[in-house]
Amino acid sequence: GEAVDTVLRGPAPEQVPDFAALPTVSARKAAFFAFLLPRIEAENQRIDELRARIEVLQNAEGPWDGETEAWLRSLESRYGVPTPEARADRLIPLLRRVDRIPPSLALAQAATESAWGTSRFAQVGRNFFGQWCYREGCGLVPLLRPEGSEHEVRLFERSADSVVSYMHNLNSHPAHRSFRVLRAAARREGRPLSGELLAPG
């Protein structure tokens, strides 16, 4: 019956609100922010918790146990940080990468990349940041993709996954090193991490 079919197929992909159907630009923007901001804040909360755990290790005395060492190696692998020889240098590169993204920056990029959530990539692919993939069938083929190009615009099951992927990209990809350098400098100087401050990176 219907229940069995649902179990076999799995949960339906998340439906994105039809922002274009809203009657005014201000209503569209408000709905867009209300939809995406909680997802950005949830990922920042997860990142803050990871960062706090690293900071605890930074102040800890004595050797780390095997579980902690395995956790650090996993984190270094995920964030593209080589494991340094000396323990004293171990956590600084991780703290430069495991850090929050200003919500204003994420929202501005999402609005630009997805035309306030109205693009085909946002509506069908739940991709609010124009993230690409390079395996055939991994996403949606852009209608104006240049001849000879093989990229697709990545499909996500949930819009929150798009947020997670975007934020991880800023925190790990070599192309965004200048962003991370600006953020680390702001941290050292005790300045708030605002989108306006970090956008040049």
C-alpha angles and dihedrals in degrees: 000000000000095000092053091049090052092052092048093048095041125221118332115252114265116274114232116216115258095246093175090063092063112108101232138032091239091053090049092051093046092050091047092053092044091052100045105031097071089052091051092047092049092054091046088052090053091048091048090054092051091047092049090053090052091049090053089054090048090061097039123113124222132020124322118247123242094262092053092046091051091048091051093049090050091050092047090052093048093049096040096245117147113229107251122221097235122063090217090065096041105093103034096078090047093051089052090058105031097070140114128272116226107251091223090058093048092047093048092050092046092049091050097044097043102034089243092315095306099106121108089243092057097040098044103021100033085228110141098170104051093246115177133215129193108210117097109257095016093115148340120316110235110243091227098040109151116250111267094026117122103188123117130193106255122251120223128193091215132026088229088064089057089053092048092049094047094049093046089050091055090047098047116020117100090227090068098051092114089056091053092046090054091048093049090050090051089051092051091049093047093241121150115257100245128171090235091056096047102036093090087064 
